[in-house]
Amino acid sequence: MNVGLVLVLLSALPIGVYLLVTGGRDLRAAHTIRQHDPVPVWSLQRHTGPVDVEGTACVDERTVTAPLTGKTCLAYEYEVEEYRSNNDNGSWETLDSGMGGVDFFIEDDSGRVRVDPDGSDMHLETHTITVDPGEELPDSLARYVATTDEVDAQDGTINLLITELKTGNRQRFTERRLDVGSEVYAFGQASRDTSGDREWGSSQVDTILHAGNATPVFVISDTDESGTVRRLLLAGLPRVVGGLVAVFVAVVFVAGTLFL
């Protein structure tokens, strides 16, 4: 049997397991969220344990700047990829990625509650820009590339007298943000907020949402509960199906090798 084919089949097992684990996590989160209904913020006063709320994302004390667009937000995730080709094959390779965020408030008609996003599984709207070789980068991306060692501009050209040949690789810039004033949903653990910065008469409840052992998932998204469940299912189902197929192929190959 071709050695390359053997390596591909053997690699299918760990890939399949990875897809099953990550996809299963999303499906588990969707199931957990479906078992609860969002509650008014005021009802979280002195509340502890798993809870979900939805409302508007508001600034607590600080904001952060998303690295690709330079936009002010409350939390972000980003990834920069480059298309690398080898003969007839090619794939997107990640050059740089990261995430960041600060405490923020979820506010509804009844009050506001602080959220600590550290350790959350964020499901935010995706913004993607794909840049072809030789194409000029938007100003915000040009500034990012200029200050990042992991990513180089792909704007080279070769002068052929009658025309110019553009060189380099395609790049894909992906960013997800929780913007100030956007719709927001969170499922997490509610605990007593001990920061002591709550003003008398404020609509802020003395509770904070965060990651914790009392809840199996901590999810933040910029949509409502039903939209969050939909995103989790769309992310998890293809991974689980792909994982099952990969594991099945690997097991059949190993069994055939051992017993035939």
C-alpha positions in Angstrom: 0.0 0.0 0.0 1.2 3.5 -0.7 3.0 4.9 2.3 1.4 8.3 1.9 -2.1 6.8 1.9 -1.2 4.8 5.1 -0.1 8.0 6.8 -3.3 9.8 5.8 -5.5 7.0 7.1 -3.6 6.8 10.4 -3.9 10.5 10.9 -7.7 10.2 10.4 -8.1 8.8 13.9 -6.7 11.7 16.0 -8.4 14.2 13.6 -11.7 12.3 14.1 -11.3 12.3 17.8 -10.6 16.0 17.8 -13.7 16.7 15.7 -15.9 14.6 18.0 -14.6 16.3 21.1 -15.0 19.9 19.8 -18.3 19.2 18.0 -19.7 17.3 21.0 -18.8 20.3 23.2 -20.9 22.6 21.0 -23.8 20.2 20.9 -23.7 19.8 24.7 -23.7 23.6 25.1 -26.7 23.8 22.8 -28.6 21.2 24.8 -27.8 22.9 28.1 -29.0 26.3 26.9 -32.2 24.7 25.5 -33.0 23.5 29.1 -33.1 27.1 30.4 -34.9 30.3 29.6 -33.4 33.8 29.9 -34.4 35.6 33.1 -34.8 39.3 33.8 -31.6 40.8 35.2 -33.3 42.1 38.4 -34.0 38.4 39.4 -30.2 37.8 39.7 -30.0 39.8 42.9 -28.2 37.5 45.3 -28.6 34.6 42.9 -26.0 31.9 42.5 -25.7 29.0 40.1 -26.2 28.5 36.3 -28.3 31.2 34.7 -28.7 32.9 31.3 -29.6 36.5 30.4 -29.9 38.5 27.3 -29.9 42.3 26.7 -27.6 45.0 25.5 -23.8 45.0 25.8 -22.6 48.0 27.8 -19.3 49.4 28.9 -18.2 48.7 32.5 -15.0 50.7 32.9 -12.8 49.9 29.9 -13.0 48.7 26.3 -10.5 46.9 24.0 -9.4 47.5 20.5 -9.8 44.7 17.9 -6.4 44.2 16.2 -7.6 43.8 12.6 -10.2 46.5 12.2 -9.0 48.8 15.0 -12.6 49.1 16.3 -13.4 49.6 19.9 -15.3 46.7 21.4 -15.8 44.7 24.6 -14.4 41.3 23.4 -12.8 40.0 20.2 -11.3 36.9 18.5 -9.2 37.1 15.4 -7.3 34.8 13.0 -5.0 35.5 10.0 -4.5 32.7 7.5 -2.4 32.4 4.3 -3.1 30.0 1.4 -0.1 27.8 0.8 0.0 25.6 -2.3 2.2 22.6 -3.0 1.9 21.3 -6.6 -1.9 20.6 -7.0 -2.7 20.7 -3.3 -3.2 23.8 -1.1 -4.6 24.7 2.3 -5.1 27.7 4.6 -2.4 27.9 7.3 -2.9 30.0 10.4 -0.2 32.7 10.8 -1.6 34.5 13.8 -4.6 34.3 16.1 -5.8 35.6 19.5 -8.6 36.9 21.6 -9.2 39.5 24.3 -11.9 41.2 26.3 -12.8 43.1 29.4 -15.6 43.0 32.0 -18.9 44.4 30.6 -22.5 44.8 31.6 -25.6 43.1 30.1 -28.5 45.6 30.5 -32.2 45.0 30.0 -35.3 46.9 31.1 -35.0 45.7 34.6 -31.3 46.3 35.4 -27.7 45.5 34.6 -25.3 42.7 35.5 -21.6 42.5 35.2 -20.0 39.8 33.1 -16.4 38.6 33.3 -15.7 37.0 29.8 -12.5 35.2 30.8 -12.8 31.5 29.9 -16.0 31.9 27.9 -16.8 30.2 24.6 -17.7 33.2 22.4 -20.0 32.8 19.4 -19.9 36.2 17.6 -20.7 37.4 14.1 -17.8 36.7 11.7 -16.2 39.4 9.6 -13.8 38.2 7.0 -11.7 39.9 4.4 -9.8 37.9 1.8 -6.9 39.7 0.0 -5.4 38.5 -3.2 -1.7 38.7 -4.0 -0.7 42.3 -5.0 -4.0 43.7 -3.7 -3.6 46.8 -1.5 -4.6 46.2 2.1 -7.2 48.3 3.9 -5.6 50.9 6.2 -6.5 49.0 9.4 -5.0 45.7 8.1 -2.0 47.5 6.7 -1.3 48.9 10.2 -1.8 45.5 11.7 0.6 43.8 9.3 3.2 46.5 9.8 3.3 45.9 13.5 3.1 42.0 13.4 6.1 39.8 12.9 4.0 36.7 12.1 2.3 38.2 9.0 4.0 39.7 5.9 2.3 41.8 3.2 1.8 39.8 -0.1 2.1 42.8 -2.4 5.2 41.9 -4.4 5.3 42.4 -8.2 7.6 41.4 -11.0 8.0 43.9 -13.9 7.6 42.0 -17.2 7.8 45.3 -19.3 4.5 44.7 -21.0 2.8 43.9 -17.7 3.4 43.3 -14.0 3.2 39.8 -12.4 1.8 39.9 -8.9 3.5 37.5 -6.5 2.6 36.2 -3.0 -0.2 34.2 -1.5 -3.8 34.9 -0.7 -4.5 36.0 2.8 -7.7 35.8 4.9 -8.3 38.0 7.9 -11.2 37.0 10.2 -12.4 38.9 13.2 -15.3 38.5 15.6 -16.3 41.2 18.0 -18.7 42.0 20.8 -19.5 45.6 20.0 -20.7 48.2 22.5 -24.4 48.5 22.2 -24.9 45.2 20.4 -27.4 42.5 21.4 -25.8 40.0 23.7 -26.7 36.6 25.3 -24.7 34.9 28.1 -25.1 31.6 29.9 -22.8 31.1 32.8 -22.4 30.9 36.6 -23.9 33.6 38.7 -22.0 34.6 41.9 -22.0 37.4 44.4 -20.1 40.5 42.9 -17.7 41.4 45.6 -16.1 44.3 43.7 -17.9 46.8 46.0 -18.3 49.5 43.2 -22.1 49.3 43.1 -23.6 52.7 43.8 -26.6 53.1 46.0 -29.8 53.3 44.0 -28.0 51.9 40.9 -29.8 49.4 38.6 -26.8 47.1 38.8 -27.4 43.9 40.7 -24.9 42.5 43.1 -24.1 39.5 40.9 -21.4 38.7 38.3 -21.6 36.1 35.5 -18.4 34.1 34.9 -16.9 30.7 34.3 -17.3 28.3 37.2 -17.7 24.7 38.3 -21.5 25.1 38.9 -22.2 25.3 35.2 -21.0 22.9 32.4 -20.7 25.7 29.8 -20.0 29.5 29.7 -21.2 30.9 26.4 -21.4 34.5 25.2 -22.9 35.5 21.8 -24.1 38.6 20.0 -27.6 37.3 19.3 -30.5 36.0 21.4 -30.9 32.5 22.9 -32.4 30.8 19.9 -29.7 32.4 17.6 -27.0 31.1 20.0 -28.4 27.6 19.9 -28.6 27.7 16.1 -24.9 28.8 15.9 -23.8 26.0 18.2 -25.7 23.4 16.2 -24.3 24.6 12.9 -20.8 24.5 14.4 -21.2 21.2 16.2 -23.1 18.9 13.9 -20.7 19.0 10.9 -17.8 18.3 13.3 -19.4 15.3 14.9 -20.4 13.8 11.5 -16.9 14.4 10.1 -15.4 13.0 13.3 -17.5 9.8 13.0 -16.5 9.3 9.4 -12.8 9.8 10.1 -12.8 7.4 13.1 -14.8 4.8 11.1 -12.3 5.0 8.2 -9.3 4.7 10.6 -10.8 1.8 12.5 -11.7 -0.1 9.3 -8.2 0.4 8.0 -6.5 -0.8 11.2 -8.9 -3.8 11.4 -8.2 -4.7 7.8 -4.4 -4.4 8.3 -4.5 -6.6 11.4 -6.9 -9.3 10.3 -6.4 -9.6 6.6 
